[in-house]
Amino acid sequence: MKKLSKVQEKQQALVLNVADKIEEQGRAELPGMLQCWFDVEYHLFPGSLLMCFQFENQQTLDAAEPDILKWQKRLSGAMLKKGVILKDMRKHLKFTLNGPDD
């Protein structure tokens, strides 16, 4: 893996901070949520950011699905507070059964 530049390290710290906060909220409010993970290519940041909420089974995923827009807005708002604008918030957060290694 290539070493990150200083700017990319700051971006990584920002994303980790937001992911930790939103994961904590998600676990408290969404039954069956296992974890929050993300994938990002820092040279294409913020357009390449994809954050995923992983659920334990299809029933918990289906139950949470109606709230996805609320969580996409939360992510967008949290990133905006850090000075990062997500142009299309719907592209940057999804609910899934897959883990980061799947």
Secondary structure, DSSP 8 states (H G I E B T S, - for coil): -----HHHHHHHHHHHHHHHHHHHHHHHHSTTEEEEEEE--GGGTTTT-EEEEEESSHHHHHHHGGGHHHHHHHHHHHHHHTT---S-GGGSEEEES--TT-
